[in-house]
Amino acid sequence: DAGVIQSPRHEVTEMGQEVTLRCKPISGHDYLFWYRQTMMRGLELLIYFNNNVPIDDSGMPEDRFSAKMPNASFSTLKIQPSEPRDSAVYFCASSPRGGRTEAFFGQGTRLTVV
Amino acid sequence: GENVEQHPSTLSVQEGDSAVIKCTYSDSASNYFPWYKQELGKRPQLIIDIRSNVGEKKDQRIAVTLNKTAKHFSLHITETQPEDSAVYFCAASRGNTGFQKLVFGTGTRLLVSP
């Protein structure tokens, strides 16, 4: 298995534009997580899914952020409209057993909003 | 909810010395404590984890200890090498009663000088 795959690796966009980040979890993993990493706040859990269903989105910072998981092999995190303070590295991770075992992280998407 | 504090934020050691990173958690029901290593520009990866029914776990030069009474756990790296230089994150979750999200500490930047 190639691991968790995220795209794009880097994204530079102008303030106000829509940004879509994509993730393919490891096959067979029931849990998918979206994290945001910044120097100031470290690793923050934004939202997680279990069997494609969003379970906890309490970490999503604002209504500008939305996430979907239409099937077991694909998830998106969308920011509309984007703002400079959204600049961060966004990680997707998957796990076969939720918080009871290892979370496998993707390579991350470095988002820069100018 | 769970709150994880991690110290120190930066740690510089000479090659061959030992390094210790400490974390405290607030939720007495937490029972799964993983440690992740993140090299510059790369994804976080699990290096060792411990569950609350165990007080210590070792894997070659790495060990983790857990004190449930005091609600703290530590990562010990012996005979440090330059390739140990990275950011280390501790985390905690209640893993055994359904899913509970991993809450990460703020990270420790370890620098091992040759």
Interface residues (C-beta under 8 A of the other chain):
Chain A: Y31 F33 G42 L43 L45 Y48 N50 I55 D56 F91 R97 G98 G99 R100 T101 E102 A103 F105 G106 Q107 G108
Chain B: Y32 P34 K42 R43 P44 Q45 L46 D49 F89 S93 R94 G95 N96 G98 F99 Q100 K101 L102 V103 F104 G105 T106 G107
